[in-house]
Amino acid sequence: MSERTLVLVKPDGVSRGLVGEVISRIERKGLTLSALELKNVDRGTAEQHYAEHDGNLFC
């Protein structure tokens, strides 16, 4: 069975240089990366994307 998971590294993790470590840990567990994208999202795009969650406790 094949499963897919989205992994996001938060901005503080990126600024601390942890992206490589995250990828290494995934690969050490025997998992395979099928795709990798690095994106910078502006605040307006992020707010629009998460608008449906506005006011929820986890935001």
Distance bins in CASP14 RR format, pairs under 12 A and 6 or more apart:
PFRMAT RR
TARGET T0000
AUTHOR 0000-0000-0000
RMODE 2
METHOD distances of the structure
MODEL  1
2 31 0 0 0 0 0 1 0 0 0 0 0
2 32 0 0 0 0 1 0 0 0 0 0 0
2 34 0 0 0 0 1 0 0 0 0 0 0
3 31 0 0 0 0 1 0 0 0 0 0 0
3 32 0 0 0 0 0 1 0 0 0 0 0
3 34 0 0 0 0 0 1 0 0 0 0 0
4 31 0 0 0 0 0 1 0 0 0 0 0
4 32 0 0 0 0 0 1 0 0 0 0 0
4 33 0 0 0 0 0 1 0 0 0 0 0
4 34 1 0 0 1 0 0 0 0 0 0 0
4 35 0 0 0 0 1 0 0 0 0 0 0
5 26 0 0 0 0 1 0 0 0 0 0 0
5 29 0 0 0 0 0 1 0 0 0 0 0
5 31 0 0 0 0 1 0 0 0 0 0 0
5 32 0 0 0 0 0 1 0 0 0 0 0
5 33 0 0 0 0 0 1 0 0 0 0 0
5 34 0 0 0 0 0 1 0 0 0 0 0
5 35 0 0 0 0 0 1 0 0 0 0 0
6 33 0 0 0 0 0 1 0 0 0 0 0
6 34 0 0 0 0 0 1 0 0 0 0 0
6 35 0 0 0 0 0 1 0 0 0 0 0
6 36 0 0 0 0 0 1 0 0 0 0 0
6 37 0 0 0 0 0 1 0 0 0 0 0
7 18 0 0 0 0 0 1 0 0 0 0 0
7 19 0 0 0 0 0 1 0 0 0 0 0
7 20 0 0 0 0 0 1 0 0 0 0 0
7 22 1 0 0 1 0 0 0 0 0 0 0
7 23 0 0 0 0 1 0 0 0 0 0 0
7 25 0 0 0 0 0 1 0 0 0 0 0
7 26 1 0 0 1 0 0 0 0 0 0 0
7 27 0 0 0 0 0 1 0 0 0 0 0
7 29 0 0 0 0 0 1 0 0 0 0 0
7 31 0 0 0 0 1 0 0 0 0 0 0
7 33 0 0 0 0 1 0 0 0 0 0 0
7 34 0 0 0 0 0 1 0 0 0 0 0
7 35 0 0 0 0 0 1 0 0 0 0 0
7 36 0 0 0 0 1 0 0 0 0 0 0
7 37 0 0 0 0 0 1 0 0 0 0 0
8 14 0 0 0 0 0 1 0 0 0 0 0
8 19 0 0 0 0 0 1 0 0 0 0 0
8 22 0 0 0 0 1 0 0 0 0 0 0
8 37 0 0 0 0 0 1 0 0 0 0 0
8 38 0 0 0 0 0 1 0 0 0 0 0
8 39 0 0 0 0 1 0 0 0 0 0 0
8 41 0 0 0 0 0 1 0 0 0 0 0
8 46 0 0 0 0 0 1 0 0 0 0 0
8 49 0 0 0 0 0 1 0 0 0 0 0
9 15 0 0 0 0 0 1 0 0 0 0 0
9 16 0 0 0 0 1 0 0 0 0 0 0
9 17 0 0 0 0 1 0 0 0 0 0 0
9 18 1 0 0 1 0 0 0 0 0 0 0
9 19 1 0 1 0 0 0 0 0 0 0 0
9 20 0 0 0 0 1 0 0 0 0 0 0
9 21 0 0 0 0 1 0 0 0 0 0 0
9 22 1 0 1 0 0 0 0 0 0 0 0
9 23 0 0 0 0 1 0 0 0 0 0 0
9 25 0 0 0 0 0 1 0 0 0 0 0
9 26 0 0 0 0 0 1 0 0 0 0 0
9 36 0 0 0 0 0 1 0 0 0 0 0
9 37 0 0 0 0 0 1 0 0 0 0 0
9 38 0 0 0 0 1 0 0 0 0 0 0
9 39 0 0 0 0 0 1 0 0 0 0 0
10 16 0 0 0 0 1 0 0 0 0 0 0
10 17 0 0 0 0 0 1 0 0 0 0 0
10 18 0 0 0 0 1 0 0 0 0 0 0
10 19 0 0 0 0 0 1 0 0 0 0 0
10 22 0 0 0 0 0 1 0 0 0 0 0
10 41 0 0 0 0 0 1 0 0 0 0 0
10 46 0 0 0 0 0 1 0 0 0 0 0
11 17 0 0 0 0 0 1 0 0 0 0 0
11 18 0 0 0 0 0 1 0 0 0 0 0
11 19 0 0 0 0 0 1 0 0 0 0 0
11 39 0 0 0 0 0 1 0 0 0 0 0
11 40 0 0 0 0 1 0 0 0 0 0 0
11 41 0 0 0 0 1 0 0 0 0 0 0
11 43 0 0 0 0 0 1 0 0 0 0 0
11 46 0 0 0 0 0 1 0 0 0 0 0
12 18 0 0 0 0 1 0 0 0 0 0 0
12 19 0 0 0 0 0 1 0 0 0 0 0
13 19 1 0 0 1 0 0 0 0 0 0 0
13 20 0 0 0 0 0 1 0 0 0 0 0
13 21 0 0 0 0 1 0 0 0 0 0 0
13 22 0 0 0 0 1 0 0 0 0 0 0
14 20 0 0 0 0 0 1 0 0 0 0 0
14 21 0 0 0 0 0 1 0 0 0 0 0
14 22 0 0 0 0 1 0 0 0 0 0 0
14 38 0 0 0 0 1 0 0 0 0 0 0
14 39 0 0 0 0 0 1 0 0 0 0 0
14 40 0 0 0 0 1 0 0 0 0 0 0
14 41 0 0 0 0 0 1 0 0 0 0 0
16 22 0 0 0 0 0 1 0 0 0 0 0
17 23 0 0 0 0 0 1 0 0 0 0 0
17 24 0 0 0 0 0 1 0 0 0 0 0
18 24 0 0 0 0 1 0 0 0 0 0 0
18 25 0 0 0 0 1 0 0 0 0 0 0
19 25 0 0 0 0 0 1 0 0 0 0 0
19 26 0 0 0 0 0 1 0 0 0 0 0
19 33 0 0 0 0 0 1 0 0 0 0 0
19 36 0 0 0 0 1 0 0 0 0 0 0
19 37 0 0 0 0 0 1 0 0 0 0 0
19 38 1 0 0 1 0 0 0 0 0 0 0
20 26 0 0 0 0 1 0 0 0 0 0 0
20 27 0 0 0 0 1 0 0 0 0 0 0
20 28 0 0 0 0 0 1 0 0 0 0 0
20 33 0 0 0 0 0 1 0 0 0 0 0
20 36 0 0 0 0 0 1 0 0 0 0 0
20 38 0 0 0 0 0 1 0 0 0 0 0
21 27 0 0 0 0 0 1 0 0 0 0 0
21 28 0 0 0 0 0 1 0 0 0 0 0
22 28 0 0 0 0 0 1 0 0 0 0 0
22 29 0 0 0 0 0 1 0 0 0 0 0
22 31 0 0 0 0 0 1 0 0 0 0 0
22 33 0 0 0 0 0 1 0 0 0 0 0
22 36 0 0 0 0 0 1 0 0 0 0 0
23 29 0 0 0 0 0 1 0 0 0 0 0
23 31 0 0 0 0 0 1 0 0 0 0 0
23 32 0 0 0 0 0 1 0 0 0 0 0
23 33 1 0 0 1 0 0 0 0 0 0 0
23 36 1 0 0 1 0 0 0 0 0 0 0
23 38 0 0 0 0 0 1 0 0 0 0 0
24 30 0 0 0 0 0 1 0 0 0 0 0
24 31 0 0 0 0 0 1 0 0 0 0 0
24 33 0 0 0 0 0 1 0 0 0 0 0
25 31 0 0 0 0 1 0 0 0 0 0 0
25 33 0 0 0 0 0 1 0 0 0 0 0
26 32 0 0 0 0 1 0 0 0 0 0 0
26 33 1 0 0 1 0 0 0 0 0 0 0
26 34 0 0 0 0 0 1 0 0 0 0 0
26 36 0 0 0 0 0 1 0 0 0 0 0
27 33 1 0 0 1 0 0 0 0 0 0 0
27 36 0 0 0 0 0 1 0 0 0 0 0
39 45 0 0 0 0 1 0 0 0 0 0 0
39 46 0 0 0 0 0 1 0 0 0 0 0
39 49 0 0 0 0 0 1 0 0 0 0 0
40 46 0 0 0 0 0 1 0 0 0 0 0
41 47 0 0 0 0 1 0 0 0 0 0 0
41 48 0 0 0 0 1 0 0 0 0 0 0
41 49 1 0 0 1 0 0 0 0 0 0 0
41 50 0 0 0 0 0 1 0 0 0 0 0
42 48 0 0 0 0 1 0 0 0 0 0 0
42 49 0 0 0 0 0 1 0 0 0 0 0
43 49 0 0 0 0 0 1 0 0 0 0 0
43 50 0 0 0 0 0 1 0 0 0 0 0
44 50 0 0 0 0 1 0 0 0 0 0 0
44 51 0 0 0 0 1 0 0 0 0 0 0
45 51 0 0 0 0 0 1 0 0 0 0 0
46 53 0 0 0 0 0 1 0 0 0 0 0
46 54 0 0 0 0 0 1 0 0 0 0 0
46 59 0 0 0 0 0 1 0 0 0 0 0
47 53 0 0 0 0 0 1 0 0 0 0 0
47 54 0 0 0 0 1 0 0 0 0 0 0
47 59 0 0 0 0 0 1 0 0 0 0 0
48 54 0 0 0 0 0 1 0 0 0 0 0
49 59 0 0 0 0 0 1 0 0 0 0 0
50 56 0 0 0 0 1 0 0 0 0 0 0
50 58 0 0 0 0 0 1 0 0 0 0 0
50 59 1 0 0 1 0 0 0 0 0 0 0
51 59 0 0 0 0 0 1 0 0 0 0 0
52 59 0 0 0 0 0 1 0 0 0 0 0
53 59 1 0 1 0 0 0 0 0 0 0 0
END
